[in-house]
């Protein structure tokens, strides 16, 4: 399962971090769709931006908090919602039937929304970021990796427990690995009941064959959605995944 709606990232607010400002924003995709997003950045700006791709539930508090944690560490971050075409931009309650809306998304519409988020980060209002990454979770992890094949000019992509194969007949990260134009970090759950060792192995082999710089980390015994402060049993794995994410961002940011 993905995160509960009252979940929070397993990252404490940074006591010595940069002062940040944040706001709800509405972005517009190339097809004219308006969709909700949450934007955070350090008060003194940032040269590096992060597009945060949520799980199947779309934009909710977990990802707004994650954007704030990135901003405290010097990054501009925009977390966006997938369902502007079918559910509008209003806030939603816990009863929102997200899977009905997931079924109406397509890789093409998500790519349009990612592009709008990237353009926001590169605009003066989004921090005028020179370098942009994608970081996603579950459904968003998959699409964060795919975003490196969609011409957005990303510097890299981090995916937490993203699915790697075909979905509803559409090719997945494994099938599109040869199109990837940026480094990949995959943080996978060893006890995931749907993303199996053979799926991770096939993704690794495809990335290697394509010459794509990558690292696939599998946390033995960790369940899907282990990156959650409430799951104290997986605090060590969560801390390691966060450290690897920050190191990946730093290591792939041009001087």
C-alpha positions as CSV (number, residue, x, y, z in Angstrom):
1,X,0.0,0.0,0.0
2,X,1.0,3.6,-0.4
3,X,1.2,6.2,2.4
4,X,-1.7,6.9,4.7
5,X,-3.0,10.4,4.3
6,X,-1.7,11.4,7.7
7,X,1.8,10.1,7.0
8,X,4.7,12.5,7.1
9,X,8.2,12.2,5.7
10,X,10.7,10.5,8.1
11,X,12.8,13.7,8.0
12,X,12.8,16.1,10.9
13,X,12.6,19.8,10.1
14,X,16.1,21.1,9.8
15,X,16.8,23.3,12.8
16,X,19.8,24.9,11.1
17,X,18.3,24.9,7.7
18,X,17.5,27.8,5.4
19,X,14.4,29.9,6.2
20,X,11.8,29.0,3.6
21,X,8.7,30.3,2.0
22,X,6.0,28.2,0.4
23,X,2.6,28.6,-1.4
24,X,-0.1,26.7,-3.1
25,X,0.2,27.3,-6.9
26,X,-1.8,26.4,-10.0
27,X,0.3,25.4,-13.0
28,X,-0.9,25.0,-16.6
29,X,0.2,22.2,-19.0
30,X,0.6,22.6,-22.7
31,X,-2.9,21.2,-23.4
32,X,-4.4,24.0,-21.2
33,X,-5.0,21.8,-18.2
34,X,-4.7,23.7,-14.9
35,X,-3.5,21.5,-12.0
36,X,-2.6,22.0,-8.3
37,X,0.9,22.2,-7.0
38,X,2.8,23.2,-3.8
39,X,6.0,25.2,-4.1
40,X,8.7,25.8,-1.5
41,X,12.1,27.5,-1.7
42,X,14.7,29.0,0.5
43,X,14.1,32.7,1.2
44,X,17.3,33.6,-0.6
45,X,16.5,31.5,-3.6
46,X,18.0,28.3,-5.0
47,X,19.9,27.4,-8.2
48,X,18.7,23.8,-8.1
49,X,15.1,22.7,-8.3
50,X,13.3,19.4,-7.6
51,X,10.0,18.2,-9.2
52,X,8.3,16.0,-6.6
53,X,6.1,13.3,-8.1
54,X,3.6,11.8,-5.5
55,X,2.2,8.3,-5.2
56,X,-1.1,7.3,-6.7
57,X,-3.1,9.5,-4.3
58,X,-1.7,12.7,-5.9
59,X,-0.9,15.8,-4.0
60,X,-1.5,15.8,-0.2
61,X,0.3,16.7,3.0
62,X,3.1,14.2,2.9
63,X,4.5,15.8,-0.4
64,X,4.0,19.3,0.8
65,X,6.0,18.5,3.9
66,X,8.7,16.8,1.7
67,X,8.9,20.0,-0.5
68,X,9.5,22.0,2.7
69,X,12.3,19.6,3.8
70,X,14.0,20.0,0.5
71,X,13.7,23.8,0.7
72,X,15.3,23.8,4.2
73,X,18.3,22.1,2.6
74,X,18.7,24.7,-0.1
75,X,16.5,23.4,-2.9
76,X,13.5,24.8,-4.6
77,X,10.8,22.1,-4.8
78,X,7.4,21.8,-6.5
79,X,5.1,18.9,-5.7
80,X,2.3,18.5,-8.2
81,X,-1.0,16.7,-8.6
82,X,-1.9,14.3,-11.4
83,X,-5.6,14.8,-11.6
84,X,-6.2,18.4,-12.8
85,X,-7.9,17.0,-16.0
86,X,-10.5,15.0,-14.1
87,X,-10.7,16.5,-10.6
88,X,-9.8,20.1,-10.8
89,X,-7.5,22.0,-8.5
90,X,-9.5,22.1,-5.2
91,X,-8.3,20.5,-2.0
92,X,-9.8,17.0,-1.4
93,X,-10.9,15.0,1.6
94,X,-9.9,11.5,2.7
95,X,-12.7,10.0,0.6
96,X,-11.3,11.1,-2.7
97,X,-11.5,8.1,-5.1
98,X,-8.0,8.5,-6.4
99,X,-7.8,5.2,-8.3
100,X,-10.7,6.3,-10.5
101,X,-8.6,9.2,-11.5
102,X,-5.3,7.3,-11.8
103,X,-7.0,5.2,-14.4
104,X,-7.6,8.3,-16.5
105,X,-4.0,9.5,-16.6
106,X,-1.6,8.6,-19.4
107,X,2.2,8.8,-19.6
108,X,1.7,11.6,-22.1
109,X,-0.4,13.8,-19.8
110,X,1.9,13.2,-16.9
111,X,4.9,14.2,-19.1
112,X,3.0,17.4,-19.9
113,X,2.5,18.1,-16.2
114,X,6.1,17.4,-15.4
115,X,7.2,19.8,-18.1
116,X,5.0,22.5,-16.6
117,X,6.5,21.9,-13.2
118,X,10.1,22.0,-14.6
119,X,9.3,25.3,-16.4
120,X,7.9,26.7,-13.2
121,X,11.2,26.0,-11.4
122,X,13.2,27.5,-14.3
123,X,11.0,30.7,-14.3
124,X,11.7,33.8,-12.2
125,X,8.7,33.0,-10.1
126,X,9.9,29.4,-9.4
127,X,13.5,30.4,-8.5
128,X,15.1,30.6,-11.9
129,X,16.7,27.2,-11.2
130,X,19.6,26.3,-13.4
131,X,19.5,22.5,-12.6
132,X,16.3,20.4,-12.1
133,X,15.9,16.9,-10.8
134,X,12.8,14.6,-10.4
135,X,12.1,12.7,-7.2
136,X,9.1,10.4,-7.1
137,X,7.4,7.8,-5.0
138,X,5.6,4.6,-6.0
139,X,3.6,5.7,-9.1
140,X,5.7,8.9,-9.0
141,X,8.9,6.9,-8.8
142,X,8.1,5.2,-12.1
143,X,7.3,8.5,-13.7
144,X,10.3,10.3,-12.3
145,X,12.5,7.9,-14.1
146,X,10.4,8.1,-17.3
147,X,10.7,11.9,-17.1
148,X,14.4,11.6,-18.1
149,X,13.3,10.2,-21.5
150,X,10.8,13.0,-22.2
151,X,13.1,15.9,-23.2
152,X,12.8,18.0,-20.0
153,X,16.6,18.4,-19.6
154,X,16.7,16.9,-16.1
155,X,20.0,16.4,-14.3
156,X,18.8,13.1,-12.8
157,X,15.9,11.2,-11.3
158,X,15.3,9.5,-7.9
159,X,12.6,6.9,-7.6
160,X,11.4,5.3,-4.4
161,X,9.8,1.9,-4.9
162,X,8.7,2.6,-8.5
163,X,7.4,0.0,-10.8
164,X,9.7,-0.8,-13.6
165,X,7.7,-2.8,-16.3
166,X,4.9,-2.3,-18.7
167,X,1.6,-0.8,-17.3
168,X,-1.7,-1.1,-19.1
169,X,0.2,-1.8,-22.3
170,X,2.5,1.3,-22.0
171,X,6.2,0.6,-21.9
172,X,7.8,1.2,-18.5
173,X,11.3,2.3,-17.3
174,X,12.8,-1.0,-18.3
175,X,11.5,-0.9,-21.8
176,X,12.4,2.8,-22.2
177,X,15.9,2.6,-20.6
178,X,17.7,3.3,-23.8
179,X,15.9,6.7,-24.0
180,X,17.0,7.9,-20.6
181,X,19.2,11.0,-20.8
182,X,20.2,11.4,-17.2
183,X,21.5,9.4,-14.2
184,X,19.0,7.2,-12.2
185,X,18.8,6.3,-8.5
186,X,16.3,3.6,-7.6
187,X,15.5,3.0,-3.9
188,X,13.5,-0.2,-3.8
189,X,11.7,-2.2,-1.1
190,X,13.0,-5.7,-0.7
191,X,9.7,-7.0,0.7
192,X,7.5,-5.2,-2.0
193,X,4.9,-7.7,-3.1
194,X,4.5,-6.2,-6.5
195,X,8.0,-5.0,-7.5
196,X,9.9,-8.3,-7.3
197,X,13.7,-9.0,-7.5
198,X,13.4,-10.1,-11.1
199,X,11.8,-6.7,-12.0
200,X,14.7,-4.8,-10.3
201,X,17.2,-7.1,-12.0
202,X,15.7,-6.5,-15.4
203,X,15.7,-2.7,-14.9
204,X,19.4,-2.9,-13.8
205,X,20.3,-4.9,-16.9
206,X,18.4,-2.6,-19.2
207,X,20.1,0.5,-17.8
208,X,23.5,-1.1,-18.0
209,X,22.9,-2.2,-21.6
210,X,21.9,1.4,-22.4
211,X,25.0,2.9,-20.8
212,X,22.9,4.9,-18.3
213,X,24.6,5.9,-15.1
214,X,22.5,4.3,-12.3
215,X,22.4,2.8,-8.9
216,X,19.6,0.4,-7.7
217,X,19.5,0.0,-3.9
218,X,17.2,-2.7,-2.5
219,X,16.4,-2.6,1.3
220,X,16.0,-6.2,2.4
221,X,12.8,-6.8,4.4
222,X,11.5,-3.2,3.9
223,X,7.9,-3.0,2.6
224,X,6.5,-0.8,-0.1
225,X,6.2,2.8,1.3
226,X,8.8,2.2,4.0
227,X,9.8,5.9,3.8
228,X,7.4,7.0,6.5
229,X,8.2,8.3,10.0
230,X,5.4,6.3,11.5
231,X,7.2,3.0,10.5
232,X,9.8,3.1,13.2
233,X,10.9,-0.4,12.2
234,X,12.4,1.0,9.0
235,X,13.9,4.2,10.4
236,X,17.4,3.1,9.4
237,X,16.4,2.3,5.8
238,X,14.6,5.7,5.6
239,X,17.6,7.5,6.9
240,X,19.9,5.8,4.4
241,X,17.5,6.5,1.5
242,X,17.3,10.2,2.4
243,X,21.1,10.4,2.7
244,X,21.5,8.7,-0.7
245,X,18.9,11.1,-2.2
246,X,20.8,14.2,-1.0
247,X,24.1,12.7,-2.1
248,X,22.7,12.0,-5.5
249,X,21.4,15.5,-5.9
250,X,24.7,17.1,-4.8
251,X,26.8,14.7,-6.8
252,X,24.9,15.4,-10.1
253,X,24.7,19.2,-9.7
254,X,27.2,21.0,-11.9
255,X,29.7,23.2,-10.2
